[in-house]
Amino acid sequence: MVLVIRIALIVLAALAGALILLVANGRWALPPGSLLATWTIIPVNILTWVVVIRILRRRRVRIRDMLAPGPRGVWVDVLWGLVWLAALYLPFAGALIGTLALFESDPFTAFETAFASPHTLVDVPAALAPLIAIGVFVLFAPLNAPVEELAFRGIAQRGLGGWTGVVVPSLAFGFQHAWFAATWSAAAAMFAAFVVWGLGSALIVRFQGRLLPILVAHLIVNVLTSAPALLLLFIDIG
């Protein structure tokens, strides 16, 4: 259930992003691009969080138990998170670039336009830039990782069980990210890359029996990918 709700919200957010582009630029663009994704996914994460809490309450499971560290403590799991981040990065990048190469003659040259098409850019009013920057960084980075890990690797993986619990949430994880590319070639690349990331994460959670290490890896990625929004703080509003 949580996967169905999450995907439905993601699709609605993508359509909302396309509508924003239509109003701002006079042009419909779907997928709406990664920049708008960091804005439109914030309400999606909040609503998903509400769903996650309700499901866990119904099952009489506490969030802090779901995210409890291993027997060696929090800092060991933080170190594991760094290890898993490094281990997942290469297959993720390989799937991303390899899939993009199927659609683009020079995937490295096409990388920028595939993930940041001019048609998916929105002019940000200078007066609103600081608010948007802080909002994206503060609301996206800390919330996205725990919400997705609880939904995909926590509730869905444990609920489905076995290899179904590994594969199905991973496919859904890739599908949701495809909606926030800037072109359809990038959407295919993001689907493949995030399926690979999802499978790796699911296997790690199955192997270690806890969510915290992979949550740490996910959180670091979110911080690094949302940090560029802080550049809006330096827009001259004079």
NUMAR-784777 format. One record per residue (C-alpha): residue in three letters; x, y, z. Coordinates in Angstrom, 3 decimals. Example, Ala and Ser with C-alpha at 12.3 -4.5 7.8 and 13.67 -1.06 7.14 Angstrom:
2
rest_xx_yy_zz
Ala_12.300_-4.500_7.800
Ser_13.670_-1.060_7.140
//
This chain:
238
rest_xx_yy_zz
Met_0.000_0.000_0.000
Val_2.736_2.482_0.913
Leu_4.441_1.956_-2.469
Val_1.217_2.609_-4.385
Ile_0.559_5.794_-2.427
Arg_4.154_6.961_-2.817
Ile_4.205_6.409_-6.591
Ala_0.826_8.116_-7.015
Leu_2.100_11.140_-5.104
Ile_5.299_11.206_-7.168
Val_3.326_11.208_-10.434
Leu_1.123_14.034_-9.158
Ala_4.224_15.976_-8.109
Ala_5.744_15.517_-11.565
Leu_2.552_16.781_-13.183
Ala_2.580_19.740_-10.797
Gly_6.164_20.463_-11.828
Ala_5.184_20.368_-15.484
Leu_2.327_22.771_-14.747
Ile_4.739_25.141_-13.012
Leu_6.932_25.087_-16.107
Leu_3.928_25.767_-18.309
Val_2.978_28.819_-16.243
Ala_6.559_30.065_-15.856
Asn_7.929_29.345_-19.324
Gly_4.832_28.861_-21.446
Arg_6.003_25.363_-22.291
Trp_4.892_21.961_-21.014
Ala_7.793_19.706_-20.054
Leu_7.300_16.217_-18.675
Pro_9.423_14.945_-17.003
Pro_9.869_18.346_-15.345
Gly_13.538_18.002_-14.366
Ser_15.592_17.443_-11.234
Leu_15.558_21.076_-10.052
Leu_11.796_21.172_-9.695
Ala_11.887_17.686_-8.193
Thr_13.601_18.965_-5.062
Trp_10.743_21.441_-4.608
Thr_7.732_19.320_-5.486
Ile_8.921_16.251_-3.593
Ile_8.799_18.083_-0.248
Pro_4.986_17.800_0.136
Val_5.239_14.235_-1.201
Asn_7.661_13.374_1.598
Ile_5.442_14.999_4.219
Leu_2.389_13.047_3.062
Thr_4.418_9.828_2.813
Trp_5.634_10.419_6.354
Val_2.010_10.601_7.536
Val_1.245_7.316_5.753
Val_4.347_5.645_7.229
Ile_3.435_6.730_10.764
Arg_-0.128_5.432_10.395
Ile_1.024_2.078_9.050
Leu_3.567_1.640_11.823
Arg_1.058_2.637_14.494
Arg_-1.415_0.119_13.104
Arg_1.305_-2.523_13.309
Arg_2.332_-1.257_16.768
Val_5.894_-0.662_15.626
Arg_7.891_2.378_16.731
Ile_9.993_4.366_14.269
Arg_12.919_4.456_16.677
Asp_12.876_0.656_16.757
Met_12.909_0.535_12.952
Leu_15.942_2.842_12.912
Ala_17.713_1.354_15.918
Pro_21.495_0.916_15.617
Gly_23.258_-2.414_15.751
Pro_24.804_-3.908_18.890
Arg_28.065_-1.986_18.393
Gly_26.378_1.401_18.489
Val_25.468_4.330_16.280
Trp_28.967_5.303_15.177
Val_29.726_1.846_13.851
Asp_26.564_2.059_11.741
Val_27.642_5.506_10.542
Leu_30.924_3.966_9.380
Trp_28.973_1.183_7.701
Gly_26.951_3.858_5.953
Leu_30.126_5.349_4.494
Val_31.239_1.891_3.353
Trp_27.908_1.202_1.670
Leu_27.907_4.614_0.022
Ala_31.244_3.837_-1.600
Ala_30.135_0.318_-2.532
Leu_26.891_1.473_-4.150
Tyr_28.317_4.454_-6.013
Leu_30.166_2.624_-8.801
Pro_27.310_0.313_-9.888
Phe_24.923_3.255_-9.611
Ala_27.117_5.483_-11.807
Gly_27.763_2.625_-14.220
Ala_24.039_1.974_-14.675
Leu_23.366_5.692_-15.080
Ile_25.991_6.351_-17.745
Gly_25.584_2.959_-19.421
Thr_21.839_3.421_-19.878
Leu_22.275_6.993_-21.071
Ala_24.752_5.696_-23.672
Leu_21.949_3.608_-25.184
Phe_20.121_6.809_-26.137
Glu_22.907_9.356_-26.597
Ser_25.908_9.015_-28.912
Asp_28.117_10.779_-26.383
Pro_26.612_10.239_-22.921
Phe_29.203_12.385_-21.161
Thr_28.527_15.380_-23.399
Ala_24.777_14.824_-23.155
Phe_24.880_14.410_-19.380
Glu_24.217_18.076_-18.551
Thr_21.354_18.586_-20.995
Ala_19.814_15.218_-20.147
Phe_19.531_16.070_-16.472
Ala_19.171_19.852_-16.667
Ser_17.415_20.737_-19.914
Pro_16.921_24.474_-20.572
His_13.205_23.731_-20.931
Thr_13.014_22.630_-17.286
Leu_14.633_25.714_-15.737
Val_12.640_28.335_-13.857
Asp_13.747_31.891_-13.215
Val_13.799_32.364_-9.457
Pro_12.899_35.850_-8.191
Ala_15.962_37.169_-6.381
Ala_13.957_38.169_-3.313
Leu_12.673_34.600_-2.924
Ala_16.016_32.885_-3.594
Pro_17.199_32.702_0.057
Leu_13.854_31.337_1.258
Ile_13.749_28.710_-1.487
Ala_17.376_27.711_-0.886
Ile_16.970_27.250_2.849
Gly_13.598_25.554_2.425
Val_14.919_23.010_-0.084
Phe_17.992_22.177_1.980
Val_16.289_22.062_5.385
Leu_13.079_20.298_4.321
Phe_14.407_17.941_1.642
Ala_17.742_16.621_2.898
Pro_16.779_15.516_6.443
Leu_13.308_14.190_5.556
Asn_13.732_12.389_2.242
Ala_16.175_9.687_3.360
Pro_14.276_8.451_6.453
Val_10.905_8.614_4.672
Glu_12.132_6.594_1.683
Glu_14.062_4.071_3.741
Leu_11.120_3.470_6.045
Ala_8.713_3.176_3.109
Phe_10.802_1.138_0.649
Arg_13.299_-0.861_2.714
Gly_11.345_-0.872_5.941
Ile_7.614_-1.332_5.502
Ala_7.498_-2.604_1.894
Gln_10.521_-4.913_1.976
Arg_9.628_-6.459_5.300
Gly_5.953_-6.651_4.434
Leu_6.465_-8.442_1.113
Gly_9.271_-10.627_2.443
Gly_11.817_-12.800_0.633
Trp_13.108_-11.879_-2.817
Thr_9.807_-10.220_-3.679
Gly_10.544_-7.774_-0.901
Val_13.937_-7.079_-2.472
Val_12.877_-6.724_-6.109
Val_9.468_-5.003_-6.035
Pro_10.433_-2.011_-3.821
Ser_13.627_-1.599_-5.852
Leu_11.670_-1.375_-9.105
Ala_9.322_1.135_-7.491
Phe_12.330_3.082_-6.201
Gly_13.689_3.360_-9.740
Phe_10.289_4.204_-11.202
Gln_9.730_7.115_-8.836
His_13.054_8.724_-9.736
Ala_12.408_8.437_-13.468
Trp_9.655_11.036_-13.105
Phe_12.133_13.738_-12.141
Ala_14.538_13.604_-15.059
Ala_14.773_16.403_-17.629
Thr_14.515_14.200_-20.737
Trp_13.190_10.712_-21.477
Ser_16.720_9.379_-22.043
Ala_17.625_10.660_-18.587
Ala_14.432_9.103_-17.203
Ala_15.516_5.685_-18.488
Ala_19.000_6.214_-17.057
Met_17.641_7.282_-13.671
Phe_15.265_4.322_-13.584
Ala_18.122_1.878_-14.205
Ala_20.509_3.573_-11.782
Phe_18.045_3.808_-8.921
Val_16.861_0.229_-9.423
Val_20.510_-0.788_-9.003
Trp_20.803_1.409_-5.912
Gly_17.544_-0.001_-4.562
Leu_18.602_-3.608_-5.083
Gly_21.936_-2.970_-3.400
Ser_20.260_-1.207_-0.495
Ala_17.670_-3.958_-0.100
Leu_20.358_-6.641_-0.014
Ile_22.346_-4.655_2.549
Val_19.278_-4.270_4.759
Arg_18.514_-7.975_4.391
Phe_22.112_-8.876_5.239
Gln_22.502_-6.531_8.237
Gly_18.934_-6.760_9.486
Arg_18.604_-3.019_10.159
Leu_17.978_0.240_8.298
Leu_20.359_2.699_9.941
Pro_23.546_2.033_7.891
Ile_21.810_2.409_4.534
Leu_19.891_5.394_5.883
Val_23.221_7.093_6.624
Ala_24.409_6.466_3.056
His_21.120_7.762_1.661
Leu_21.228_10.852_3.870
Ile_24.732_11.764_2.717
Val_23.620_11.541_-0.912
Asn_20.617_13.765_-0.211
Val_22.750_16.374_1.537
Leu_25.225_16.447_-1.341
Thr_22.535_16.660_-4.022
Ser_20.496_19.368_-2.275
Ala_23.454_21.493_-1.122
Pro_23.750_23.265_-4.522
Ala_20.389_24.900_-3.778
Leu_22.242_26.978_-1.186
Leu_23.934_28.805_-4.078
Leu_20.665_30.727_-4.379
Leu_21.665_32.465_-1.150
Phe_24.336_34.339_-3.084
Ile_22.024_35.818_-5.724
Asp_22.335_39.581_-5.693
Ile_18.974_41.069_-4.724
Gly_20.160_44.676_-4.731
//
